[in-house]
Amino acid sequence: MSRLPTVTGREAIKAFEGHGFSVARIKGSHHIMKKEGHRYRLSVVVHGNKNLKPGTLSDLIKAAGLTVDEFIALL
């Protein structure tokens, strides 16, 4: 298993879009993403160029049904 990358919220959104998720709505700094037929919605925080915290990114990757290696490939 690869090490978690350091990414911003915008970079994470682009990677999840590559996996079929799309931004359903934006509420403040939270971008809510959904995928047709997928159980979970992803709430990605975008604060300018600040990086996502490792625990937050790890939870998002798991909720999307991806492995860290698959996520890195989408970047």
N, CA, C and O atoms as a GROMACS GRO file, in nm:
protein
  300
    1MET      N    1   0.084  -0.117   0.000
    1MET     CA    2   0.000   0.000   0.000
    1MET      C    3   0.089   0.124   0.000
    1MET      O    4   0.184   0.134   0.077
    2SER      N    5   0.056   0.217  -0.085
    2SER     CA    6   0.133   0.339  -0.097
    2SER      C    7   0.100   0.436   0.015
    2SER      O    8  -0.002   0.424   0.083
    3ARG      N    9   0.188   0.530   0.030
    3ARG     CA   10   0.168   0.634   0.129
    3ARG      C   11   0.068   0.736   0.075
    3ARG      O   12   0.062   0.761  -0.045
    4LEU      N   13  -0.011   0.794   0.164
    4LEU     CA   14  -0.110   0.894   0.123
    4LEU      C   15  -0.040   1.015   0.062
    4LEU      O   16   0.058   1.065   0.118
    5PRO      N   17  -0.089   1.063  -0.053
    5PRO     CA   18  -0.030   1.183  -0.111
    5PRO      C   19  -0.079   1.308  -0.038
    5PRO      O   20  -0.176   1.303   0.037
    6THR      N   21  -0.011   1.417  -0.060
    6THR     CA   22  -0.053   1.546  -0.006
    6THR      C   23  -0.123   1.621  -0.118
    6THR      O   24  -0.060   1.660  -0.216
    7VAL      N   25  -0.254   1.641  -0.103
    7VAL     CA   26  -0.331   1.707  -0.209
    7VAL      C   27  -0.422   1.813  -0.150
    7VAL      O   28  -0.459   1.809  -0.033
    8THR      N   29  -0.458   1.908  -0.234
    8THR     CA   30  -0.554   2.010  -0.194
    8THR      C   31  -0.694   1.957  -0.221
    8THR      O   32  -0.710   1.852  -0.284
    9GLY      N   33  -0.794   2.027  -0.174
    9GLY     CA   34  -0.932   1.987  -0.199
    9GLY      C   35  -0.965   1.986  -0.346
    9GLY      O   36  -1.035   1.897  -0.394
   10ARG      N   37  -0.915   2.086  -0.420
   10ARG     CA   38  -0.941   2.093  -0.564
   10ARG      C   39  -0.881   1.974  -0.639
   10ARG      O   40  -0.943   1.920  -0.730
   11GLU      N   41  -0.760   1.933  -0.600
   11GLU     CA   42  -0.696   1.818  -0.663
   11GLU      C   43  -0.773   1.690  -0.634
   11GLU      O   44  -0.788   1.604  -0.720
   12ALA      N   45  -0.822   1.678  -0.512
   12ALA     CA   46  -0.901   1.560  -0.474
   12ALA      C   47  -1.030   1.554  -0.554
   12ALA      O   48  -1.071   1.447  -0.598
   13ILE      N   49  -1.095   1.669  -0.573
   13ILE     CA   50  -1.219   1.673  -0.650
   13ILE      C   51  -1.194   1.625  -0.793
   13ILE      O   52  -1.273   1.547  -0.846
   14LYS      N   53  -1.085   1.670  -0.855
   14LYS     CA   54  -1.054   1.628  -0.992
   14LYS      C   55  -1.029   1.478  -0.999
   14LYS      O   56  -1.069   1.412  -1.095
   15ALA      N   57  -0.962   1.423  -0.897
   15ALA     CA   58  -0.936   1.279  -0.895
   15ALA      C   59  -1.066   1.201  -0.879
   15ALA      O   60  -1.087   1.101  -0.949
   16PHE      N   61  -1.155   1.245  -0.790
   16PHE     CA   62  -1.283   1.175  -0.771
   16PHE      C   63  -1.371   1.188  -0.894
   16PHE      O   64  -1.449   1.097  -0.924
   17GLU      N   65  -1.361   1.300  -0.966
   17GLU     CA   66  -1.436   1.315  -1.090
   17GLU      C   67  -1.388   1.214  -1.193
   17GLU      O   68  -1.466   1.166  -1.275
   18GLY      N   69  -1.261   1.180  -1.190
   18GLY     CA   70  -1.206   1.078  -1.279
   18GLY      C   71  -1.259   0.940  -1.248
   18GLY      O   72  -1.250   0.850  -1.332
   19HIS      N   73  -1.314   0.922  -1.129
   19HIS     CA   74  -1.372   0.793  -1.088
   19HIS      C   75  -1.524   0.792  -1.106
   19HIS      O   76  -1.590   0.694  -1.069
   20GLY      N   77  -1.579   0.899  -1.160
   20GLY     CA   78  -1.722   0.902  -1.189
   20GLY      C   79  -1.806   0.986  -1.095
   20GLY      O   80  -1.927   0.996  -1.114
   21PHE      N   81  -1.746   1.046  -0.995
   21PHE     CA   82  -1.820   1.135  -0.905
   21PHE      C   83  -1.836   1.272  -0.971
   21PHE      O   84  -1.755   1.310  -1.055
   22SER      N   85  -1.940   1.343  -0.932
   22SER     CA   86  -1.959   1.479  -0.981
   22SER      C   87  -2.005   1.566  -0.864
   22SER      O   88  -2.064   1.518  -0.768
   23VAL      N   89  -1.976   1.694  -0.874
   23VAL     CA   90  -2.015   1.787  -0.769
   23VAL      C   91  -2.165   1.811  -0.780
   23VAL      O   92  -2.213   1.864  -0.880
   24ALA      N   93  -2.239   1.772  -0.677
   24ALA     CA   94  -2.384   1.788  -0.675
   24ALA      C   95  -2.422   1.928  -0.629
   24ALA      O   96  -2.514   1.990  -0.683
   25ARG      N   97  -2.349   1.979  -0.530
   25ARG     CA   98  -2.376   2.113  -0.481
   25ARG      C   99  -2.257   2.161  -0.400
   25ARG      O  100  -2.170   2.083  -0.361
   26ILE      N  101  -2.256   2.291  -0.376
   26ILE     CA  102  -2.150   2.352  -0.295
   26ILE      C  103  -2.217   2.426  -0.182
   26ILE      O  104  -2.302   2.513  -0.206
   27LYS      N  105  -2.180   2.393  -0.060
   27LYS     CA  106  -2.235   2.460   0.057
   27LYS      C  107  -2.118   2.518   0.136
   27LYS      O  108  -2.050   2.446   0.210
   28GLY      N  109  -2.096   2.646   0.119
   28GLY     CA  110  -1.980   2.709   0.183
   28GLY      C  111  -1.853   2.659   0.118
   28GLY      O  112  -1.835   2.671  -0.003
   29SER      N  113  -1.764   2.603   0.198
   29SER     CA  114  -1.638   2.550   0.145
   29SER      C  115  -1.645   2.399   0.120
   29SER      O  116  -1.546   2.338   0.081
   30HIS      N  117  -1.761   2.340   0.143
   30HIS     CA  118  -1.778   2.196   0.124
   30HIS      C  119  -1.840   2.166  -0.013
   30HIS      O  120  -1.948   2.215  -0.046
   31HIS      N  121  -1.770   2.087  -0.090
   31HIS     CA  122  -1.819   2.043  -0.219
   31HIS      C  123  -1.876   1.902  -0.200
   31HIS      O  124  -1.802   1.809  -0.169
   32ILE      N  125  -2.005   1.888  -0.219
   32ILE     CA  126  -2.072   1.760  -0.200
   32ILE      C  127  -2.072   1.687  -0.334
   32ILE      O  128  -2.125   1.737  -0.433
   33MET      N  129  -2.011   1.569  -0.336
   33MET     CA  130  -1.999   1.493  -0.460
   33MET      C  131  -2.083   1.366  -0.450
   33MET      O  132  -2.094   1.306  -0.343
   34LYS      N  133  -2.141   1.327  -0.564
   34LYS     CA  134  -2.217   1.203  -0.566
   34LYS      C  135  -2.187   1.128  -0.694
   34LYS      O  136  -2.137   1.184  -0.792
   35LYS      N  137  -2.220   0.999  -0.692
   35LYS     CA  138  -2.201   0.912  -0.806
   35LYS      C  139  -2.325   0.825  -0.818
   35LYS      O  140  -2.371   0.767  -0.720
   36GLU      N  141  -2.378   0.816  -0.937
   36GLU     CA  142  -2.499   0.738  -0.961
   36GLU      C  143  -2.475   0.592  -0.918
   36GLU      O  144  -2.378   0.529  -0.961
   37GLY      N  145  -2.563   0.540  -0.834
   37GLY     CA  146  -2.553   0.402  -0.789
   37GLY      C  147  -2.455   0.379  -0.677
   37GLY      O  148  -2.434   0.265  -0.635
   38HIS      N  149  -2.393   0.485  -0.626
   38HIS     CA  150  -2.297   0.470  -0.517
   38HIS      C  151  -2.366   0.505  -0.386
   38HIS      O  152  -2.448   0.596  -0.380
   39ARG      N  153  -2.332   0.433  -0.283
   39ARG     CA  154  -2.401   0.446  -0.154
   39ARG      C  155  -2.372   0.577  -0.082
   39ARG      O  156  -2.462   0.634  -0.019
   40TYR      N  157  -2.250   0.625  -0.089
   40TYR     CA  158  -2.209   0.740  -0.010
   40TYR      C  159  -2.194   0.866  -0.093
   40TYR      O  160  -2.169   0.860  -0.214
   41ARG      N  161  -2.209   0.980  -0.027
   41ARG     CA  162  -2.175   1.110  -0.085
   41ARG      C  163  -2.044   1.153  -0.021
   41ARG      O  164  -2.018   1.124   0.095
   42LEU      N  165  -1.964   1.223  -0.097
   42LEU     CA  166  -1.836   1.271  -0.046
   42LEU      C  167  -1.846   1.420  -0.020
   42LEU      O  168  -1.899   1.494  -0.102
   43SER      N  169  -1.795   1.464   0.094
   43SER     CA  170  -1.793   1.605   0.128
   43SER      C  171  -1.646   1.649   0.132
   43SER      O  172  -1.576   1.625   0.231
   44VAL      N  173  -1.602   1.713   0.024
   44VAL     CA  174  -1.463   1.755   0.012
   44VAL      C  175  -1.452   1.903   0.050
   44VAL      O  176  -1.523   1.987  -0.005
   45VAL      N  177  -1.363   1.932   0.143
   45VAL     CA  178  -1.344   2.069   0.190
   45VAL      C  179  -1.241   2.138   0.101
   45VAL      O  180  -1.132   2.085   0.078
   46VAL      N  181  -1.275   2.257   0.052
   46VAL     CA  182  -1.183   2.334  -0.031
   46VAL      C  183  -1.156   2.467   0.039
   46VAL      O  184  -1.244   2.553   0.049
   47HIS      N  185  -1.033   2.481   0.089
   47HIS     CA  186  -0.991   2.606   0.153
   47HIS      C  187  -0.870   2.659   0.077
   47HIS      O  188  -0.757   2.646   0.123
   48GLY      N  189  -0.894   2.718  -0.036
   48GLY     CA  190  -0.786   2.774  -0.116
   48GLY      C  191  -0.684   2.670  -0.154
   48GLY      O  192  -0.719   2.567  -0.211
   49ASN      N  193  -0.559   2.694  -0.122
   49ASN     CA  194  -0.451   2.601  -0.155
   49ASN      C  195  -0.406   2.519  -0.035
   49ASN      O  196  -0.296   2.463  -0.037
   50LYS      N  197  -0.489   2.510   0.069
   50LYS     CA  198  -0.452   2.430   0.186
   50LYS      C  199  -0.473   2.282   0.155
   50LYS      O  200  -0.568   2.244   0.087
   51ASN      N  201  -0.383   2.200   0.204
   51ASN     CA  202  -0.390   2.056   0.183
   51ASN      C  203  -0.494   1.994   0.275
   51ASN      O  204  -0.520   2.044   0.385
   52LEU      N  205  -0.553   1.885   0.229
   52LEU     CA  206  -0.646   1.809   0.312
   52LEU      C  207  -0.567   1.737   0.420
   52LEU      O  208  -0.453   1.695   0.396
   53LYS      N  209  -0.625   1.723   0.536
   53LYS     CA  210  -0.560   1.649   0.643
   53LYS      C  211  -0.558   1.501   0.606
   53LYS      O  212  -0.650   1.453   0.539
   54PRO      N  213  -0.455   1.427   0.648
   54PRO     CA  214  -0.443   1.286   0.610
   54PRO      C  215  -0.563   1.201   0.649
   54PRO      O  216  -0.606   1.116   0.571
   55GLY      N  217  -0.619   1.222   0.768
   55GLY     CA  218  -0.734   1.144   0.812
   55GLY      C  219  -0.856   1.171   0.727
   55GLY      O  220  -0.932   1.079   0.695
   56THR      N  221  -0.876   1.296   0.691
   56THR     CA  222  -0.990   1.334   0.607
   56THR      C  223  -0.976   1.271   0.469
   56THR      O  224  -1.072   1.214   0.418
   57LEU      N  225  -0.857   1.281   0.410
   57LEU     CA  226  -0.835   1.223   0.277
   57LEU      C  227  -0.851   1.072   0.280
   57LEU      O  228  -0.909   1.014   0.188
   58SER      N  229  -0.801   1.008   0.384
   58SER     CA  230  -0.814   0.863   0.397
   58SER      C  231  -0.960   0.821   0.404
   58SER      O  232  -1.000   0.724   0.339
   59ASP      N  233  -1.040   0.893   0.482
   59ASP     CA  234  -1.183   0.862   0.492
   59ASP      C  235  -1.255   0.882   0.359
   59ASP      O  236  -1.342   0.803   0.324
   60LEU      N  237  -1.219   0.988   0.286
   60LEU     CA  238  -1.281   1.013   0.156
   60LEU      C  239  -1.248   0.902   0.057
   60LEU      O  240  -1.335   0.858  -0.019
   61ILE      N  241  -1.124   0.858   0.056
   61ILE     CA  242  -1.082   0.752  -0.035
   61ILE      C  243  -1.158   0.622  -0.005
   61ILE      O  244  -1.204   0.554  -0.096
   62LYS      N  245  -1.170   0.589   0.123
   62LYS     CA  246  -1.243   0.468   0.162
   62LYS      C  247  -1.391   0.479   0.126
   62LYS      O  248  -1.450   0.383   0.076
   63ALA      N  249  -1.452   0.596   0.150
   63ALA     CA  250  -1.594   0.615   0.119
   63ALA      C  251  -1.619   0.607  -0.031
   63ALA      O  252  -1.727   0.567  -0.074
   64ALA      N  253  -1.520   0.644  -0.112
   64ALA     CA  254  -1.534   0.637  -0.257
   64ALA      C  255  -1.514   0.495  -0.309
   64ALA      O  256  -1.540   0.468  -0.426
   65GLY      N  257  -1.470   0.405  -0.222
   65GLY     CA  258  -1.448   0.266  -0.264
   65GLY      C  259  -1.318   0.247  -0.339
   65GLY      O  260  -1.306   0.156  -0.421
   66LEU      N  261  -1.221   0.330  -0.310
   66LEU     CA  262  -1.091   0.323  -0.376
   66LEU      C  263  -0.982   0.279  -0.279
   66LEU      O  264  -1.000   0.286  -0.157
   67THR      N  265  -0.871   0.235  -0.334
   67THR     CA  266  -0.751   0.213  -0.254
   67THR      C  267  -0.663   0.336  -0.274
   67THR      O  268  -0.688   0.417  -0.363
   68VAL      N  269  -0.562   0.350  -0.192
   68VAL     CA  270  -0.470   0.464  -0.204
   68VAL      C  271  -0.401   0.460  -0.340
   68VAL      O  272  -0.384   0.564  -0.403
   69ASP      N  273  -0.361   0.342  -0.384
   69ASP     CA  274  -0.294   0.329  -0.514
   69ASP      C  275  -0.386   0.371  -0.629
   69ASP      O  276  -0.342   0.438  -0.722
   70GLU      N  277  -0.512   0.332  -0.623
   70GLU     CA  278  -0.607   0.372  -0.726
   70GLU      C  279  -0.629   0.523  -0.726
   70GLU      O  280  -0.640   0.585  -0.832
   71PHE      N  281  -0.635   0.582  -0.606
   71PHE     CA  282  -0.652   0.727  -0.596
   71PHE      C  283  -0.532   0.799  -0.655
   71PHE      O  284  -0.548   0.897  -0.728
   72ILE      N  285  -0.411   0.751  -0.626
   72ILE     CA  286  -0.289   0.813  -0.678
   72ILE      C  287  -0.289   0.806  -0.831
   72ILE      O  288  -0.246   0.901  -0.897
   73ALA      N  289  -0.336   0.696  -0.885
   73ALA     CA  290  -0.341   0.681  -1.032
   73ALA      C  291  -0.437   0.782  -1.094
   73ALA      O  292  -0.417   0.824  -1.209
   74LEU      N  293  -0.541   0.823  -1.021
   74LEU     CA  294  -0.638   0.920  -1.072
   74LEU      C  295  -0.587   1.064  -1.068
   74LEU      O  296  -0.641   1.152  -1.134
   75LEU      N  297  -0.481   1.088  -0.989
   75LEU     CA  298  -0.428   1.225  -0.977
   75LEU      C  299  -0.361   1.268  -1.102
   75LEU      O  300  -0.310   1.380  -1.110
   0.00000   0.00000   0.00000
